Amino acid sequence: MQPRNMSMSGVVDLAAVKAAQEAKAKAEQARAEAARHGGAGAVSPADLVLDVDEAGFERDVLQRSAEVPVVIDFWAEWCQPCKQLSPVLERLAVEYNGRFLLAKIDADANQMLMQQFGIQGIPAVFAVVAGQALPLFQGAAPEAQIRQTLDQLIEVAEQRFGLTGLTVDPEAEPGGAAAQAAPAGPYEALLNAAAQALDAGDLSGAVQAYKNVLADDPAHPEAKLGLAQAELLQRVQGLDPQRVRKEAAEQPADVQAQIAAADLDLVGGHVEDAFGRLIDTVQRTAGDDRDAVRLRLLELFEVVGADDPRVTAARRALARALF
């Protein structure tokens, strides 16, 4: 079962748009939950290196990646370069003292994971940060190169996703409470239902599931983000992209044409184009038309995330256009 925030083949690729916002929200939720329970506790050095299989992949890699970067080492018993690389990664996992977890996956015994990651040869090293899979390197790389790659990974995880790693206590018992999977939250079933509806193309079902969460918890970050994304996909469903773009180009004063084209821009990953189109339209319009464009722009800000620098720049441009 794949997680809600890791989609290798979703209905549309919004990963680049939503990754940072969703990851930060999850990290903040995890930290808040830990604080309510008196802190997450510490892990032992032995808990920094995990043997992972397909059955435990979601729990041990994807869920843990919401609190700490997880480096994946795909290896096999017959692979001689693996025997050189794996001990180095294990030693560095302990040396880095909780800044990342190392998940060791036997390639021969976990062919489905090999296929999902598109691996053609081993050793192969990936990272998963807040549910997002990142290729690191293939082959038995020199230790200096490995350290450089890990340093870059940790920097990105902390700066973009707010993941600061785990507390390591040499006195802690291996496999203690801190190493266990976090309990499912009160809305886990609804959020899973929304994700499954999205995977099945049931956008109305996804929208309703997110609304059900927000009816009880209006500030729930994952539900707010999911609803904004699901409603965006719902709006562009059935549109003829060529026709929409043609109408927008030929009728710059047509507010609805510009709004529809901006939705398509965002779904296609053209974030700045979507924002720029609507800000230009705000400058050309007044009254109810201007307000409709402004509200759609605010909805698209919600999809991308308030911390994204493109949103910050667009908010400033919108303020200049309005005032």
Stockholm file with secondary structure:
# STOCKHOLM 1.0

chainA/1-323         MQPRNMSMSGVVDLAAVKAAQEAKAKAEQARAEAARHGGAGAVSPADLVLDVDEAGFERDVLQRSAEVPVVIDFWAEWCQPCKQLSPVLERLAVEYNGRFLLAKIDADANQMLMQQFGIQGIPAVFAVVAGQALPLFQGAAPEAQIRQTLDQLIEVAEQRFGLTGLTVDPEAEPGGAAAQAAPAGPYEALLNAAAQALDAGDLSGAVQAYKNVLADDPAHPEAKLGLAQAELLQRVQGLDPQRVRKEAAEQPADVQAQIAAADLDLVGGHVEDAFGRLIDTVQRTAGDDRDAVRLRLLELFEVVGADDPRVTAARRALARALF
#=GR chainA/1-323 SS CCCTTCCSSCSSCCHHHHHHHHHHHHHHHHHHHHHHTTCCCCBCGGGGEEECCTTTHIIIIIIGGGTSCEEEEEECTTCHHHHHHHHHHHHHHHHTTTSSEEEEEETTTCHHHHHHTTCCSSSEEEEEETTEEEEEEESCCCHHHHHHHHHHHHHHHHHHHCCCCCCBCTTSCTTCGGGSCCCCCTTHHHHHHHHHHHHTTCHHHHHHHHHHHHHHCTTCHHHHHHHHHHHHHHHHTTCCHHHHHHHHHHCTTCHHHHHHHHHHHHHTTCHHHHHHHHHHHHHHCCHHHHHHHHHHHHHHHHHHCTTSHHHHHHHHHHHHHHC
#=GC SS_cons         CCCTTCCSSCSSCCHHHHHHHHHHHHHHHHHHHHHHTTCCCCBCGGGGEEECCTTTHIIIIIIGGGTSCEEEEEECTTCHHHHHHHHHHHHHHHHTTTSSEEEEEETTTCHHHHHHTTCCSSSEEEEEETTEEEEEEESCCCHHHHHHHHHHHHHHHHHHHCCCCCCBCTTSCTTCGGGSCCCCCTTHHHHHHHHHHHHTTCHHHHHHHHHHHHHHCTTCHHHHHHHHHHHHHHHHTTCCHHHHHHHHHHCTTCHHHHHHHHHHHHHTTCHHHHHHHHHHHHHHCCHHHHHHHHHHHHHHHHHHCTTSHHHHHHHHHHHHHHC
//
